[in-house]
Amino acid sequence: MNGGVYVGNAGKDAPLDRGWLLGHFKEVDDPRHTRAVEVKWGVHPRGDERPQWVRGEERTALLVLISGRFRVDFPGRSVLLERQGDYVVWGRGVDHSWFAEEESVLLTVRWPSVAGYAVKRE
């Protein structure tokens, strides 16, 4: 980082913070720190799934498939992302979970950036 500018590579930077590139969880003096939005470069092996549903969602989210085949589950409905560029958007109050049907890479944008949603992996 130099002079308030950060140059990186999503594939290299993402594993350092569970995939997240921008958000409230970055150091305050890092240009990637913001409470306005979160951006994630998610790389999921086949069979990867969220260990529990997100309930009481306070954010809006956009999930874009870069590669693979990825399912997002909502109460009473599942959405399958299977072609590059397929995406789904959901708003506040929408419970959800997900499952990687194939190895998948996704770009996720959520806003605002708020604490309280991380799930500890065992």
N, C-alpha and C positions, 0 to 999 in steps of 0.2 A: 504494500500500500504506500502511495506517495501522494502527498498534497490533497487528500480527500478523494483519491481515485483508486479503485481496486480493479485489477485485471486478473481474471482467473479462468479456470476450466471447470465446467459443471461436473464432468466425470471424475476429476481429481478432488475438487473441493467438497462435493456432496457427502462422501463417506465420513468427512471430519465432523459433521453435525447432523447425522441421521438423514441426510439428503437435503437439508434446508440450506438455502443460499442467502436468503434475506429474511429478516423478521426481528421481533423484539428480543430474541434470545442471543443476538450478536452483541459484542462489546459496544458500549455507547460511543466510543471514538472511532468505530469501524463504519465506513460508508454503507455497509450492508445492514446496519442497525436501523430499524424502523418499526413503528407501531401501526403504520398504515396498511401494510401488506406483508404476506409471507410468500416466498417462492421456493419450491422444492423440485429437485431433479431426482426423481424416484426410480431406482433400479430394483426390480423385484424378481427373484427367482421363481420358476414355476412352482405353484402350490403355496406361495407366500400369501398369508391372509392377516387381516387386522385381528388381533387377539380378542378384542371386544368392540361392540358397537359404540359409535359416538352418539351420545344422547344429549339433548338440550343444546344443540349447536347454536353458537352465537355469531358465527361467521358466514359469509357467502364464499363459495368455492367454485373454481373452474379447474377441471382435470382434462388434460389433452394427452392422447396416446401418441407417443413417438414411434414405438415399435412393440410388437407382441400382441397379446390378447388378454384383456383385463376386464373384470366384472365389478361393477359398483352396485351394491344392494341398498335398497330403500324399503321401508315398510310397504309390503304389498307389490313391490316392483323391483326388477333387476334390469340394469342397463349393461349391454356388452359392447365394449370398445374393441374393434377388431381390425380397423383400417387406419393407417397412419393419418393423423389429423382428426379422427373421431374425438368428440369431446362431450362432456356433460357438465352442467352448471346446476348447483342447488343453493338454496338460501338458508337464512337463519331459521332454526327450529326444525330442520329436516334431519332426522336420524339417519345414519348410514354406516355401512361397512364395505369391505372390498376383498377381492380374491384374484390372484394372478393365475389365469388359466394356462398361460405360457409365460416364459421369461418376458418381462415387460419393462419398458422405459416410459415414464410419464413426466410431464411438466404440470405441477400443481400451483395454482395461485389462489391464495385465500386472503380475505380482508374482513375486518381489521386483524392485526396480529395481536392475539391475546394468549396469555398463559393458561394452563390447566388441561390441555388435551393430550399431552404426551403419555404414552403407555409404556411402562417398563417391560422390556423383553426378558424372559428368563433364560 
